[in-house]
């Protein structure tokens, strides 16, 4: 920057500021300002032309007055005139005034744009920098229209005649200016030849240019990943050089012994825009970088100052975020989990918070979930002892994320214990999570009933209607728990003080199943009635209405208390109640009990039928509670695991589909069939097609969707697709030939999606072999919100294709069209089956015809880790048979593919060659289990 000359001190400005500061009152300040404004106005309107110094001084005074909160309605033209000055200080003040006071609708905008164009074309780095700063500071759409095409040229141009250091500063400014315009007006920034050249700025020798370019490329890559795919290898190369360098190698960019921490963080964020590199060399180099970062985290600190640890940990946490994003390196995931585990007991509160938050995401990975569970005692201790409520809330989130069937009872018990002293702001969320976990992992539903009643006792005020509705629904759908539930709520109601929600649950359950405990003299019909009626006068109107319905149910269940109940219904407090709902119920129930015969009464008041299945209202309540800005349910979609490796529910009996059960509660396969998949038929003519908001053309598959599709072969839950606008998460469950898939659409922007239309597309053959039924989705998705679509699936016969999910919507006036393959593959209908060694090889030898056997040899893409291979076989759907094959290095599996028309048994053998990194033999054979018939075209599941 040019030196400021002695005459640039602007003594008049200093005197004016001093006068303002010396004013004793607001009135004195306004009087002094008005006097100065009058003087400046007279100078600007005078006949004598002002020199550049005077203009600069008076413009500075106007700027200072504006910053004091006073309106300025003149002086704009004088500021524009300063832009044409060849003196740096005068041009600087002109640009400063314009950046602060001139709006995009000003009549002077054309003159300003001309002055900026002249400075950009001047080849003077100082003037170019001022012009770029002004464009970025204003950042209006008019500025974007005028300069969005020029700035990329400056960014990638080379100026041989200029000093390199000064041009580096211009490139930095140009990159950040273009980033500002892209964020405000993305549609006005053209993509062109410069996009491939800007990527190479990652190799620039000036790290300031690399830092600015990385910020720009990261934002652009989120919208156009294919355009900037080559940046991955360059980013890995640059990151490798930074991570492996000594702090003395990058002295200008070393911050408290940490080399270029901000650039490292930006490069790691850029890499999170893409899947793991396909090139083995690049992937290996990236793995080395991440391992080096994790290794450095274990080294003793080089400085005791907090700045050193902050910079070091910033790089570490971003590296862990990248490891979690890739979700493909088990060793790195476990190491990251162990590193975060050390932070759980760190004295720094922020580190404990970040560690808990990152481990919540790690818990969703099939590779690191078990490692996260090893820290359960530390997390529970944090829940009990942590002072900061936000850290305690993250501990609750982590316990919720790491929960599975093996530890569900322990975690639920700890949450209930903490709930008694929890901060009021998070109690409702904890209640919802306890209710969800108790339902999801309830092996013994008596435990579930006890847990929910305990939940109501501890935090009844925070138990929403969704929670007690859900327990009623489950009890009604479960025959084996109805008697226990009636006995338990009867005992709970005997407490002197009961929460109203407990009265609601007790009234409903005793009204339906009180007869199951009426044989015990301690819970006779009259005692049940008197117990409920003793709570009547303490309850609100809706609860009283529910109790009146319970009373009329008692008339049907227990004729011996009919007279007692009629007396209650006949009382003035009921028949003349001020509330019309209570009065009407009392009148109608009294009349019904009086005139109806026993048969009619039994028909009208028969036991409630099982509830149809639907999405858990508690889960929906939790999503709403977490707020639209989070993607908690998408993270939840990554992991819906049980104790088994595959992460799916335990196999249920075949009757689970046809009769209400906890399995049906999870899958909802007994629900009424929704509308069939596919777009609705067009009811209009050609004009409707021409002017429709949703063009009928289906977009090609999104980049990277094939890779994501392949990952879902061995897992059921996770994020299927993500760009800067939309995130698509899946949570699916399959049993025999039926399945249900929940698709979560997350709006990552702050702008509404309009005309949001997801459509499932199947070929003719696939429609014959696979039945898909979808439920409609709200066509408007608010900014930051999520919507869910349910797909019911039935495998009619074997198939090889996968359906395509096409999503069309409008965002900011622009039509968006995205297509991804939906991971519904034949192995999803694979049910594991156990088999002894003798039976396996006897059947194996019998299946020798070419139509019954498939064999393949291929090179392993990744190191053949035994545990990972086992996990993938189980995730594929077959049972992993231990100690069956004489060669212990081989893997053996067996299972049955269920379709509507047949059941196809499959045997599997994997024979790895660890020396050559080959799977020498992958063999699969099929057979038809007893009692089934062969269907035309049936094939083995592997091949």
Buried (B, 14 or more C-beta within 10 A) or exposed (E): EEEEEEEBEBEBBEEBBEBBEEBEEEEEBEEBBEEBBEBBBEBBEEEEEBEBBBBBBBBBBBBBBBEEEBEBEEBBEBBBBBBBBEBBBBBBBBBBBBBBBBEEEBEBBEBBBBBBBEBBEEEBBBBBBBBBBBBBBBBBBBBBEBBBBBBBEBBBEEBEEBEEEBBBBBBBBBBBBBBBBBEBBBEBBEEEEBBEEBBEBBEBEBBBBBBBBBBBBBBBBBBBBEBBBBBBBBBBBBBBBBBEEEBEEBEEBBBBBBBBBBBBBBBBBBBBBBBBBEEEEBBEBBBBBBBBBBEBBEEEEEEEEEEBBBBBBBBBBBBBBBBBBBBBBBBBBBBBBBBBBBBBEBEEEEBBBBBBBBBBBBBBBBBBBBBBBEBBEBBBBBBEEBEEEBBBBBBBBBBBBBBBBEBBBBBBBBBBBBBEEBEEEBBBBBBBBBBBBBBBBBEEBBBBBBBBBBBBBBBBEBBBEBBBBBBBBBBBBBEEBBBBBBBBBBBBBEEEEBBBBBBBBBBBBBBBBBBBBBEEEEBBBEBBBEBBBEBBEEBEEBBBBBBBBBBBBBBBBBEEBBEBBBEBBEEEEBEEBEEEEBBEBBBEBBEBBEEBEEEEBEEEBEBBEBBEBEEBBBBBBBBEBBEBEBBBBBBBBBBBBBEBBBBBBEBBEEEBBEEBBBBBBBBBBBBEEEEEBBBEEEEEEEEEEEEEEBEEEBBEBBBBBEEBBEBBBBBBBBBBBBBBBBBBBBBBBBBBBBBBBBBBBBBBBEBBBBBBBBBBBBEEEBBEBBBBBBBEBEBBBBBBBBBBBBBBBBBBBBBEBBBBBBBBBBBEEEEBBBBBBBBBBBBBBBBBBEBEBEEBBEBBEEBEEEEBBBEEEEEBEEEBEEEBBBBBBBBBBBBBBEEBBEEEEBBBBBBBBBBBBBBBBBBBBBBBBEEEEBBEBBBBBBBBEEEBEEBEEBBBBBB
